[in-house]
């Protein structure tokens, strides 16, 4: 496991921080595949559809999917949160990533 660089001062002042390269690319790709499967679309955009999207108002209710649990349990992600909170005693949870708006604060 490589060292995770967290700007704790920025987090303390702004309430958020961007930590790059924390979750393995393969795990991120699996989440994208899960979302595309849920929406019945292809990753390359060759199968555009809006079928079923309206009923969820932008929320993708897949918070229990294994691909998301894999990202939550990433050792590097744990290391980043441990650095932010100055504690190794953390719980893996599903808080609100399933309600993400896919917009960043930066």
PATOR-39207 format. One record per residue (C-alpha): x, y, z; residue in one letter. Coordinates in nm, 4 decimals. Each point is the difference from the previous one (the first is absolute). Layout:
N
NODE        u        v        w zagu
NODE        X        Y        Z    A
...
***
This chain:
106
NODE        u        v        w zagu
NODE   0.0000   0.0000   0.0000    X
NODE   0.1395   0.3373  -0.0967    X
NODE  -0.0109   0.3071   0.2200    X
NODE  -0.3124   0.2117  -0.0419    X
NODE   0.0542   0.3755  -0.0129    X
NODE  -0.2815   0.1884   0.1766    X
NODE  -0.0063   0.3769   0.0433    X
NODE  -0.1393  -0.0054   0.3548    X
NODE   0.0318   0.3777   0.0364    X
NODE  -0.2169   0.0564  -0.3084    X
NODE  -0.2533  -0.2505   0.1357    X
NODE  -0.0041   0.1799   0.3349    X
NODE  -0.0526   0.3403  -0.1621    X
NODE  -0.2308  -0.0903  -0.2888    X
NODE  -0.1769  -0.3154   0.1202    X
NODE   0.0970  -0.2021  -0.3071    X
NODE   0.3122  -0.1303  -0.1657    X
NODE   0.0798  -0.1726  -0.3275    X
NODE   0.2252  -0.3029   0.0411    X
NODE   0.1142  -0.1398  -0.3336    X
NODE   0.0815  -0.3591  -0.0945    X
NODE  -0.1548  -0.1510   0.3118    X
NODE  -0.2331  -0.2633  -0.1443    X
NODE   0.1537  -0.2411  -0.2526    X
NODE  -0.0971   0.0747  -0.3607    X
NODE  -0.1428  -0.3517  -0.0436    X
NODE  -0.2392   0.0603   0.2921    X
NODE  -0.1069   0.3344  -0.1486    X
NODE  -0.0566  -0.1654  -0.3376    X
NODE  -0.2172  -0.2633   0.1696    X
NODE  -0.2175   0.2754   0.1520    X
NODE  -0.0395   0.1646  -0.3417    X
NODE  -0.1004  -0.3387  -0.1450    X
NODE  -0.2538  -0.0450   0.2802    X
NODE  -0.1563   0.3399  -0.0666    X
NODE  -0.0116  -0.0635  -0.3756    X
NODE  -0.1586  -0.3414   0.0582    X
NODE  -0.2602   0.1563   0.2289    X
NODE  -0.0920   0.2629  -0.2606    X
NODE   0.0275  -0.2530  -0.2843    X
NODE   0.2471   0.2154  -0.1918    X
NODE   0.3362  -0.0747  -0.1564    X
NODE   0.3128   0.1725   0.1210    X
NODE   0.0776   0.1275  -0.3477    X
NODE  -0.3428   0.1615  -0.0406    X
NODE  -0.1073  -0.2270  -0.2845    X
NODE  -0.3179  -0.1009   0.1848    X
NODE  -0.1500   0.3247   0.1287    X
NODE  -0.3270  -0.0403   0.1852    X
NODE  -0.2083   0.1878   0.2515    X
NODE  -0.2151  -0.2986   0.0898    X
NODE  -0.0633  -0.0055   0.3727    X
NODE   0.2214   0.2969   0.0884    X
NODE  -0.2769   0.2434   0.0895    X
NODE  -0.1321  -0.2063   0.2895    X
NODE   0.3215   0.0402   0.2021    X
NODE   0.0557   0.3755  -0.0397    X
NODE   0.3732  -0.0490  -0.0522    X
NODE   0.0489  -0.2386   0.2913    X
NODE   0.1470  -0.3361  -0.0946    X
NODE  -0.1224  -0.2434   0.2702    X
NODE   0.2907  -0.2442  -0.0144    X
NODE   0.1623   0.0842   0.3330    X
NODE   0.0255  -0.3677   0.1048    X
NODE   0.1702  -0.1153  -0.3210    X
NODE   0.3277  -0.1852   0.0496    X
NODE   0.1916   0.2389  -0.2258    X
NODE  -0.0815   0.2871   0.2370    X
NODE   0.0900  -0.2074   0.3061    X
NODE   0.3361  -0.0721  -0.1638    X
NODE   0.0703   0.3735  -0.0275    X
NODE  -0.1114   0.0608   0.3588    X
NODE   0.2353  -0.2704   0.1247    X
NODE   0.3070   0.1206  -0.1903    X
NODE   0.2989   0.0070   0.2382    X
NODE   0.1163   0.3269  -0.1568    X
NODE  -0.3420   0.1578   0.0543    X
NODE   0.0132  -0.1103   0.3639    X
NODE   0.3476   0.1517   0.0255    X
NODE  -0.1279   0.3316  -0.1424    X
NODE  -0.2895   0.0191   0.2462    X
NODE   0.2311  -0.1048   0.2845    X
NODE   0.2290   0.2916  -0.0898    X
NODE  -0.2926   0.2437  -0.0169    X
NODE  -0.1457  -0.1105   0.3339    X
NODE   0.3338  -0.0837   0.1661    X
NODE  -0.1310  -0.3439   0.0953    X
NODE   0.0234  -0.3557  -0.1320    X
NODE  -0.3262  -0.0924   0.1777    X
NODE  -0.2418   0.0473  -0.2901    X
NODE  -0.3149  -0.1762  -0.1164    X
NODE  -0.0762  -0.0883  -0.3598    X
NODE  -0.3437   0.1392  -0.0816    X
NODE  -0.2217   0.0799  -0.2940    X
NODE  -0.0833   0.3577   0.0987    X
NODE  -0.1066   0.1947  -0.3115    X
NODE   0.2094  -0.0942  -0.3002    X
NODE  -0.3123  -0.1497  -0.1587    X
NODE  -0.1494   0.3513  -0.0019    X
NODE   0.2959   0.1645  -0.1704    X
NODE  -0.0728   0.2755  -0.2447    X
NODE   0.3255  -0.0708  -0.1850    X
NODE   0.1199   0.3585   0.0447    X
NODE   0.3151   0.0883   0.1874    X
NODE   0.0448   0.2982   0.2340    X
NODE   0.3015   0.1174  -0.1991    X
***
